[in-house]
């Protein structure tokens, strides 16, 4: 059984692993090996930035038998900054449940429009959730180029 709970400091290393595993397991469906390896290493190469997002944001963790298997972070209040699911648990609706949780919290905080930076892989997931494309961006890092999609969803009509 999967349960959502607040992030705890003791979860941090698990979240690094979830991020890395999710990118390694699913990233090759839309990215080169070099892109995947760089992207998967983000929590380690940019440890302070990753830690800051997780710790200072509103981070929710999905657990299975008390073990973290997915997480999402709202940071700042109008931006879904991180959403990752451990490869073995992908395709079970966990990302959707975490998105619901994050969207409710953003609405509770008075946010009328939630944004996210979607990858090639996550764009269809966000489109199905009612996000619309605002802009396509080309991001360069370590001589690699990544396409990302700036998307938003109105929270005004949320129940």
C-alpha positions, 0 to 999 in steps of 0.5 A: 500500500502506498501512502503520501507523507511529509518529507523527513530529513532522514529521507534525503538520501532516498530522494537522491536515489529515486531521482537518479533511478527514475532518470536512468530507468526512463530517460533513455526513452527520449534522451541520449546516454550522455544526456541521461547520465548528466541529468541523473547525476544532478542531485550529486553534481548540484547537491546544494541546489537539490538539497535546497529545493527539497528542504525549503520547498513543500516536499511530499514523499510516497512510501511503500511499507515505510520506504520512499519510492516517489516524491514531489516538491513545490518550490516556490509556491507556484512551481512544481519543481520535482516529480520523480518515481522509482523505476520499479514503481513507475506506471502505478499512478504515483506521480498523479497522486503526488501531483494532486497533493501538490496542486491542492497545497498550491491552491491552499496557498493561494496560487491560481496558476501552477507552473512546471518545467516538463521534460520530453517524457513528462510533457504528455503526463502534464498535458493529460492533467490539464497543463498547457504549453507556454514555451519551449526552451533549449537548456545547455549544460556541460556541452549538452542540450535539453529541450524542456517545456514550460507549462502551467495549469489553472487552479482556479476551478479546482474543487 
